């Protein structure tokens, strides 16, 4: 990302003023005068903040418009540090300021808590980036909350929950929190080793005033994963990052953190927040996929391969002993012939061993002894979904487990006894960071998989990229293993109940995804098992897959929209296992998925008598094929065009119907999806800001779903176009403008 900064007031991207005793150069100020002056940072005249000498936010403006200040909350504005273990918070006030190149740097001793805080304010492409470091002065492990707050009189404003919901803020006594998603069971026991409860879904907090034409956002950058929380609390718009410091960390007793502040358009609210966030981080929100459609495993058995875009190499490929055998058993030649993208399977967040015992092993010492004694008869060079396992030799596999297994709060290895692939298994959650033990001659999960992929991609150039399974299932685990801390590039955090410092394994998985992108820039990263709490694992993924299981997961509008807003224009795959014997459920799944352009998996193709621990057989493809033949062409069109958060379109006089926009595509075509949740068919006027989308000479809208009918388009001199469309109950209309 290009940084454009300057300390020059005129024409500069970053302006730093010092006022009070006359304007003077910041670095020439006597230290005694710092607390009497103010500092102002401005981003291309869009968003400006002024701090007084004590670090309180004195004023703000957006494009010259003053933001109403909650004067009685100014004392709590700026930075606050909370010692989570002691339950004590301190508003940071004794700042010293200095210039550092083209940025403003402030530092303060928070002696009451035994920490020191440093924050650098840097402008990057139209937003303010706050790069901070917290230093522990005690030499102990510390659990700390770092909060930045803006004092905003937001009476009559709107809290931006997500693209489906905006909540009125009646007055400055109101409190509203960032949207949180409850964590599901995941894999393994719900105990102190695994994250439970709720987790914030989006890394930003935003409020808007349509009347005053103002919008404010605080966010955590997409390239700096952190545990976060926030909301609007009685006059304060605030964002919190939850960090840990440790003498065992890469930077002993200090942890780096980042936040950002920017303005957004109030008309579109959360959607404009997304638009700007996507623009700030184009590396995460670009559709790089050359083919769109469904995903499957047994691709050669599919009667309509033209529907398939993504082929996950599965059984019987695990039986291969050579690359050529793997290529043929994995149906790579068939996929190549039909221009389908092939991805070899891997799972990074766990290693497991299969046992010959008749009962599960629950005792930790017995489990570790069983792992050490594991000696399979043959190697398994290539991984697939069912064994979810590959290894060269048993000693190397056990070395990987010993080096990579995460530790619980008792500082001992975590394991999950379970039945998998019809066998008793011991599964060990692992830290997949490729840098883990980079300075030692020891094999880890990350090192093993990098060698594996280099081998495959060198010998099978047809492979489109990497399939990285079970982000959620194994990312839920905490890792208290201190010898792992110094290899982490992500910030430490802490256990929400015990407050002990630890690594979140989802961030170690994030590091593996980022490393793959960097090592194989011409290949695609296909990540599976992503949920509404794992936004930072969605960002580095080119193809986003989620195991929705059944259509009920799409009934909640917050959850249904989350996958799309987290992925942006990238393809989203909705793996599904259930209800494929019920035509009405199949159709409902398609209707709700089309609204956001989700591609269903060709699950019926897995017509094999394998229950895969789901308690049911996979049924034949007949019912699924009948539905997909109707919907795949429309899905392919809108997925290729790419979803955009700001629709520039709305339904006149009706708020229950939802509208989404895809495109323009490479040919300039724009698509709209309209979902009707009501119990009856409705006819509505879809109004489009044609000038904003640079759509000229519109004549008609063609329905790709359900029936290829056409609707006339009327245009007005103000740049608007109107399409009158009918949408049946619980159905989605897919329109292509011409």
Residue pairs with C-beta under 8 A, 6 or more apart in sequence:
1 124
1 125
1 280
1 281
2 124
2 125
3 122
3 123
3 124
3 125
4 13
4 123
4 124
4 125
5 12
5 13
5 14
5 101
5 102
5 103
5 122
5 123
5 124
6 12
6 13
6 14
6 102
7 14
7 16
7 99
7 102
9 15
9 17
13 43
13 44
13 123
14 41
14 42
14 43
14 102
14 103
14 104
14 121
14 122
14 123
15 40
15 41
15 42
16 26
16 39
16 40
16 41
16 99
16 104
17 23
17 38
17 39
17 40
17 50
18 24
18 25
18 26
18 29
18 37
18 38
18 39
19 37
19 38
20 33
20 36
20 37
20 38
20 53
21 33
21 36
21 37
25 99
26 39
26 97
26 98
26 99
26 104
27 98
27 99
29 37
29 97
31 96
34 53
34 95
34 96
34 97
35 53
35 54
35 95
36 53
37 52
37 53
38 50
38 51
38 52
38 53
38 58
39 50
39 51
39 97
39 104
39 106
40 48
40 49
40 50
40 51
41 48
41 49
41 104
41 121
41 123
41 128
42 48
42 49
42 123
43 123
43 126
43 127
43 128
43 262
44 123
44 126
45 63
45 64
46 62
46 63
46 126
46 262
46 263
47 60
47 61
47 62
47 127
47 128
47 216
47 261
47 262
47 263
48 60
48 61
48 62
49 57
49 59
49 60
49 128
49 150
49 261
50 57
50 58
50 59
50 60
51 57
51 58
51 78
52 58
53 95
54 93
54 94
54 95
55 78
55 79
55 92
55 93
55 95
55 106
55 108
56 74
56 75
56 77
56 78
56 93
57 69
57 74
57 77
57 78
57 149
57 150
57 151
58 69
58 74
59 66
59 67
59 69
60 66
60 67
60 69
60 150
60 152
60 216
61 67
62 214
62 215
62 216
62 263
63 263
65 212
65 213
65 214
67 150
67 152
67 214
67 216
68 152
68 153
68 154
68 212
69 151
69 152
69 153
70 151
70 152
70 153
70 154
70 172
70 235
70 236
71 151
71 153
72 235
73 149
73 151
73 172
73 234
73 235
73 236
74 151
75 91
76 91
76 149
76 151
76 236
77 149
77 150
77 151
77 236
78 91
78 92
78 148
78 149
79 91
79 92
79 108
79 117
79 119
79 146
79 147
79 148
80 89
80 90
80 91
80 92
80 145
80 146
80 147
80 148
80 149
81 89
81 90
81 92
81 110
81 113
81 115
81 117
81 134
81 144
81 145
81 146
81 147
82 88
82 89
82 90
82 144
82 145
82 146
82 147
83 89
83 113
83 115
83 142
83 143
83 144
84 143
84 144
84 145
84 242
84 494
84 499
85 142
85 143
85 499
86 113
88 112
88 113
89 145
90 110
90 112
90 113
92 108
92 110
92 117
93 108
94 108
94 109
95 106
95 107
95 108
96 106
96 107
96 108
97 104
97 105
97 106
98 105
98 107
99 105
100 120
102 122
103 120
103 121
103 122
103 123
104 120
104 121
105 118
105 119
105 120
105 121
106 118
106 119
106 120
106 121
107 116
107 117
107 118
107 119
108 116
108 117
108 118
109 116
110 116
110 117
114 136
114 137
114 138
114 142
115 134
115 135
115 136
115 137
115 142
115 144
115 245
116 134
116 135
116 137
117 132
117 133
117 134
117 135
117 146
118 132
118 133
118 135
119 130
119 131
119 132
120 130
120 131
120 132
121 128
121 129
121 130
122 128
122 129
122 130
122 131
123 129
124 280
125 280
126 262
126 276
126 280
127 260
127 261
127 262
127 276
127 280
128 260
128 261
128 262
129 221
129 258
129 259
129 260
130 148
130 258
130 259
130 260
130 261
131 256
131 258
132 146
132 256
132 257
132 258
132 259
133 254
133 255
133 256
133 257
134 144
134 146
134 243
134 245
134 254
134 255
134 257
135 245
135 253
135 254
136 142
136 245
136 253
136 254
137 253
139 247
139 253
140 247
141 244
141 245
141 246
141 247
141 248
141 500
141 501
142 244
142 245
142 246
142 501
143 242
143 244
143 493
143 494
143 499
143 500
143 501
144 242
144 243
144 244
144 245
144 255
145 240
145 241
145 242
145 243
146 240
146 241
146 243
146 257
147 238
147 239
147 240
148 218
148 238
148 239
148 259
149 236
149 237
149 238
149 239
150 216
150 218
150 236
150 237
150 238
150 261
151 235
151 236
152 207
152 216
152 232
152 235
152 236
152 237
153 172
153 235
154 169
154 172
154 174
154 207
154 209
154 232
154 235
154 237
155 169
155 170
155 171
155 172
156 168
156 169
156 170
156 209
156 211
157 168
157 169
157 207
157 208
157 209
158 166
158 167
158 168
158 169
158 207
158 208
158 209
158 210
158 266
158 269
159 166
159 167
159 168
159 169
159 176
159 206
159 207
159 231
159 232
160 166
160 206
160 207
160 208
160 269
160 270
160 273
161 167
161 179
161 270
161 558
162 179
162 201
162 202
162 270
162 558
162 561
162 562
162 565
163 270
163 271
163 274
163 561
163 565
163 645
164 557
164 558
164 561
164 658
165 557
165 558
166 208
166 269
166 270
167 176
169 176
169 207
169 232
172 234
172 235
173 234
174 232
174 234
175 231
175 232
175 233
175 234
176 231
176 232
177 229
177 230
177 231
178 200
178 201
178 202
178 205
178 228
178 229
178 230
178 231
179 200
179 201
179 202
179 558
180 198
180 199
180 200
180 201
181 198
181 199
181 201
181 531
181 532
181 533
181 558
181 559
181 562
182 197
182 198
183 195
183 196
183 197
183 198
183 199
183 476
183 531
183 533
184 531
186 194
186 472
186 473
186 476
187 350
187 416
187 418
187 427
187 470
187 473
187 474
187 476
188 194
188 414
188 416
188 418
188 427
188 429
188 476
188 477
189 416
190 196
192 408
192 409
192 478
192 495
192 497
192 498
193 406
193 408
193 409
193 414
193 429
193 477
193 478
194 476
194 477
194 478
195 476
195 477
195 478
195 496
195 504
197 496
199 533
200 228
200 229
200 230
200 533
201 532
201 533
201 535
201 558
201 562
202 535
202 565
202 566
203 219
203 220
203 221
203 222
203 226
203 228
203 535
203 536
204 217
204 218
204 219
204 220
204 230
204 239
204 273
204 277
205 217
205 218
205 219
205 230
205 231
205 232
205 237
205 238
205 239
206 215
206 216
206 217
206 218
206 264
206 269
206 270
206 273
207 215
207 216
207 232
207 237
208 214
208 215
208 216
208 264
208 266
208 269
209 215
209 266
210 266
210 267
212 266
213 266
214 263
214 266
215 263
215 264
215 265
215 266
215 269
215 272
215 273
216 237
216 261
216 263
216 264
217 261
217 262
217 263
217 264
217 273
217 276
218 230
218 237
218 238
218 239
218 259
218 260
218 261
219 239
219 259
219 260
219 261
219 262
219 273
219 277
220 226
220 228
220 239
220 241
220 258
220 259
220 260
221 258
221 259
221 260
221 280
221 281
222 277
222 280
222 281
222 284
222 536
222 539
223 281
223 283
223 284
223 539
224 257
224 258
224 491
225 490
225 491
225 507
225 510
225 536
226 241
226 242
226 243
226 257
226 258
226 490
226 491
226 493
227 241
227 242
227 243
227 493
227 504
228 239
228 240
228 241
228 242
229 239
229 240
229 242
230 238
230 239
230 240
231 238
232 238
239 259
241 257
241 259
241 491
242 493
242 494
243 255
243 257
243 491
243 492
243 493
243 494
244 255
244 491
244 492
244 493
244 494
244 501
244 502
245 253
245 254
245 255
245 492
245 501
246 252
246 253
246 482
246 485
246 492
246 501
247 253
248 482
248 483
248 485
248 486
249 255
249 485
249 486
249 488
249 492
250 485
250 486
250 487
250 488
250 489
255 491
255 492
256 491
257 491
260 280
262 276
262 280
264 272
264 273
264 275
264 276
265 272
266 272
268 275
268 645
268 646
268 647
270 645
271 645
271 646
271 647
272 645
272 646
274 565
274 568
274 645
274 646
275 644
275 645
275 646
277 285
278 284
278 285
278 568
278 569
278 645
281 539
284 539
284 540
284 568
285 568
285 569
285 570
286 569
286 570
287 569
287 570
287 571
287 640
287 642
288 524
288 542
288 570
289 309
289 341
289 524
289 542
289 543
289 570
289 571
290 341
291 309
291 339
291 340
291 341
292 309
292 571
292 599
292 635
292 636
292 639
292 640
293 306
293 307
293 308
293 309
293 310
293 599
293 632
293 635
293 636
293 639
294 307
294 308
294 309
294 310
294 599
294 600
294 601
294 602
294 628
294 632
294 635
295 308
295 309
295 310
295 311
295 312
295 545
295 573
295 575
295 599
295 601
295 602
296 302
296 308
296 310
296 311
296 312
296 601
296 602
296 603
296 605
296 606
297 311
297 312
297 313
297 314
297 315
297 385
297 605
297 606
298 314
298 331
298 605
298 606
298 608
299 305
299 308
299 311
299 331
299 334
299 335
299 338
299 340
299 605
300 331
300 334
301 605
301 607
302 308
302 602
302 605
303 621
303 625
304 625
304 628
304 629
305 334
305 338
305 340
306 338
307 602
307 628
307 629
307 632
308 338
308 340
308 602
309 340
309 341
309 571
309 599
309 636
310 340
310 341
310 343
310 526
310 543
310 573
311 331
311 335
311 340
311 341
311 342
311 343
312 343
312 345
312 385
312 467
312 526
313 326
313 330
313 331
313 332
313 342
313 343
313 344
313 345
313 384
313 467
314 330
314 345
314 384
314 385
314 386
315 384
315 385
315 386
316 329
316 384
317 326
317 329
317 330
317 382
317 384
318 380
318 382
318 383
318 384
318 386
318 387
318 389
318 390
319 325
319 329
320 326
320 329
320 330
320 381
320 382
321 381
323 455
323 456
323 459
323 460
326 381
326 382
326 456
326 460
327 333
327 460
330 342
330 344
330 382
331 342
332 342
332 460
332 462
332 463
334 340
335 341
335 342
335 462
336 342
336 462
341 464
341 465
341 524
342 462
342 463
342 464
343 463
343 464
343 465
343 466
343 467
343 524
343 526
344 382
344 383
344 453
344 456
344 463
344 466
344 467
345 383
345 384
345 385
345 467
345 469
346 383
346 390
346 449
346 452
346 453
346 466
346 467
346 468
346 469
347 383
347 388
347 389
347 468
347 469
347 470
347 474
348 430
348 432
348 445
348 446
348 449
348 468
348 469
348 474
348 509
348 512
349 429
349 430
349 432
349 470
349 471
349 473
349 474
349 475
349 477
349 505
349 509
350 388
350 416
350 427
350 428
350 429
350 430
350 470
350 473
350 474
351 389
351 397
351 400
351 401
351 404
351 405
351 427
351 428
351 430
351 445
352 388
352 389
352 420
352 425
352 426
352 427
352 428
353 370
353 371
353 374
353 397
353 401
353 425
353 426
354 376
354 387
354 389
354 420
354 421
354 423
354 424
354 425
355 361
355 370
355 374
355 423
355 424
355 425
355 426
357 370
357 424
358 424
359 424
360 417
360 418
360 419
360 424
361 367
361 370
361 417
361 424
361 426
362 417
364 412
364 413
364 415
367 415
367 417
367 426
368 413
368 415
370 426
371 398
371 401
371 415
371 426
371 428
372 398
374 394
374 397
374 398
375 394
376 394
379 391
379 392
379 393
380 387
380 389
380 390
380 391
381 390
381 391
381 392
382 390
383 389
383 390
385 469
386 421
386 610
386 612
387 421
388 420
388 421
388 469
388 470
390 452
391 397
391 400
396 443
396 448
399 442
399 443
400 430
400 443
400 444
400 445
400 448
401 428
401 430
403 436
403 437
403 442
403 443
403 444
404 428
404 430
404 431
404 432
404 436
404 444
404 445
404 446
405 413
405 414
405 415
405 428
405 429
405 430
405 431
405 481
406 413
406 414
406 429
406 430
406 431
406 477
406 478
406 479
406 480
406 481
406 484
406 503
406 505
407 413
407 414
407 479
407 480
407 481
408 414
408 478
408 480
409 478
409 480
409 495
409 498
409 500
409 502
411 480
411 481
411 482
413 428
414 428
414 429
414 477
415 426
415 427
415 428
415 429
416 426
416 427
416 428
416 429
417 424
417 425
417 426
417 427
418 424
418 425
418 427
419 425
419 613
420 427
420 613
429 474
429 477
429 505
430 445
430 474
431 444
431 445
431 446
431 479
431 481
431 484
431 503
431 505
431 508
432 445
432 446
432 449
432 508
432 509
432 511
432 512
433 444
433 446
433 484
433 487
433 488
433 489
433 508
433 511
433 512
434 444
434 446
434 447
434 449
434 450
434 511
434 512
434 515
435 446
435 487
435 489
435 511
435 515
436 444
436 445
436 446
436 447
436 484
436 487
437 444
437 447
437 487
438 487
446 512
446 515
449 512
450 515
450 519
453 466
453 516
453 520
456 463
457 463
457 520
457 523
463 523
464 523
464 524
465 520
465 523
465 524
465 525
465 526
465 542
466 516
466 520
466 523
466 524
466 525
466 526
467 526
467 527
467 528
468 509
468 512
468 513
468 516
468 525
468 526
468 527
468 528
468 541
469 528
469 529
470 528
470 529
471 506
471 509
471 527
471 528
471 529
471 530
471 531
471 534
471 537
472 506
472 529
472 530
472 531
472 533
472 534
473 529
474 505
474 509
475 504
475 505
475 506
475 509
475 534
475 537
476 505
476 506
477 505
478 495
478 502
478 503
478 504
478 505
479 502
479 503
479 504
479 505
479 508
480 500
480 502
480 503
481 503
484 503
485 492
485 503
488 503
488 507
488 508
488 511
489 511
490 503
490 504
490 507
490 508
490 510
490 511
491 507
492 501
492 502
492 503
493 501
493 502
493 503
493 504
494 500
494 501
494 502
495 502
506 534
506 536
506 537
507 536
509 537
510 536
510 537
510 540
513 525
513 527
513 537
513 540
513 541
514 540
516 523
516 525
516 540
517 525
517 540
524 542
524 543
525 540
525 541
525 542
525 543
526 541
526 542
526 543
526 545
527 537
527 538
527 540
527 541
527 543
527 544
527 545
528 545
528 546
528 547
528 573
528 575
529 545
529 546
529 547
530 537
530 538
530 541
530 544
530 545
530 546
530 563
530 566
531 546
532 558
532 559
532 562
532 563
532 566
535 566
538 544
538 563
538 566
538 567
539 566
541 567
541 570
542 570
543 570
543 571
543 573
544 563
544 566
544 567
544 570
544 571
544 572
544 573
545 572
545 573
545 574
545 575
546 563
546 572
546 573
546 574
546 575
547 575
547 576
547 577
548 554
548 574
548 575
548 576
549 576
549 577
549 578
550 576
550 577
550 578
550 579
550 585
550 589
551 576
551 579
551 585
551 588
551 589
551 592
553 559
553 560
554 560
554 589
554 592
554 593
555 592
557 658
560 592
560 595
560 596
561 596
563 572
563 574
563 596
563 598
564 572
564 596
564 597
564 598
564 643
564 660
565 645
567 643
568 642
568 643
568 645
569 642
569 643
569 644
570 642
571 597
571 599
571 639
572 596
572 597
572 598
572 599
573 598
573 599
573 600
573 601
574 589
574 593
574 598
574 599
574 600
574 601
575 601
575 603
576 589
576 600
576 601
576 603
577 603
577 614
577 616
577 618
578 616
579 585
579 586
579 589
580 586
580 603
580 604
580 619
580 623
580 624
581 619
581 623
582 623
583 623
583 626
583 627
586 623
586 624
586 627
587 627
588 730
589 600
590 600
590 627
590 628
590 630
590 631
591 675
591 730
591 731
591 732
592 675
592 732
593 599
593 600
593 635
594 631
594 634
594 635
594 638
594 673
594 675
594 705
594 732
594 734
595 658
595 660
595 673
595 675
595 732
596 643
596 660
596 673
597 635
597 638
597 639
597 643
597 660
597 662
597 673
599 635
599 639
600 628
602 621
602 624
602 628
603 618
603 624
604 618
604 619
604 620
604 621
604 622
604 623
604 624
604 625
605 621
605 624
606 618
607 618
607 619
607 620
607 621
608 618
609 617
609 618
610 617
610 618
611 617
612 618
630 705
630 706
631 705
633 704
634 704
634 705
634 734
637 662
637 665
637 669
637 671
637 704
637 734
637 736
638 662
638 663
638 671
638 673
638 734
639 662
640 665
641 662
641 663
641 664
641 665
641 669
641 670
641 671
642 662
642 663
642 665
643 660
643 661
643 662
644 661
644 662
644 663
646 661
647 659
647 660
647 661
647 672
648 661
648 688
648 689
648 692
648 693
649 659
649 661
649 672
649 686
649 687
649 688
649 689
650 659
650 686
650 687
651 657
651 659
651 674
651 684
651 685
651 686
651 687
652 684
652 685
652 686
652 687
652 722
653 684
653 685
654 682
654 684
656 676
656 677
656 678
657 674
657 675
657 676
657 677
657 678
657 682
657 684
657 727
658 674
658 675
658 677
659 672
659 673
659 674
659 686
660 672
660 673
661 670
661 671
661 672
662 670
662 671
662 672
662 673
663 669
663 670
663 671
664 670
664 693
664 694
665 671
669 736
669 737
669 738
670 693
670 695
670 736
670 737
671 704
671 734
671 735
671 736
671 737
672 686
672 688
672 701
672 734
672 735
672 737
673 732
673 733
673 734
673 735
674 684
674 686
674 725
674 727
674 732
674 733
674 735
675 727
675 731
675 732
675 733
676 682
676 727
676 728
676 729
676 730
676 731
676 732
676 733
677 730
678 729
679 729
680 729
681 726
681 727
681 728
681 729
682 726
682 727
683 724
683 725
683 726
684 724
684 725
684 726
684 727
685 722
685 723
685 724
686 701
686 722
686 723
686 724
686 725
686 735
687 720
687 721
687 722
688 695
688 720
688 721
688 722
688 723
688 737
689 719
689 720
690 696
690 698
690 715
690 719
690 720
690 721
691 719
691 720
692 719
695 721
695 737
698 713
698 715
698 721
698 737
698 738
699 712
699 713
699 738
700 710
700 711
700 712
700 713
700 737
700 738
701 710
701 711
701 713
701 723
701 725
701 735
701 736
701 737
701 738
702 708
702 709
702 710
702 735
702 736
702 738
703 709
703 710
703 711
703 725
703 733
703 734
703 735
704 734
704 735
704 736
705 732
705 733
705 734
706 728
706 731
706 733
711 723
711 724
711 725
711 735
712 723
712 724
713 721
713 722
713 723
713 737
714 721
714 722
715 721
715 722
716 722
723 735
723 737
725 733
725 735
726 733
727 733
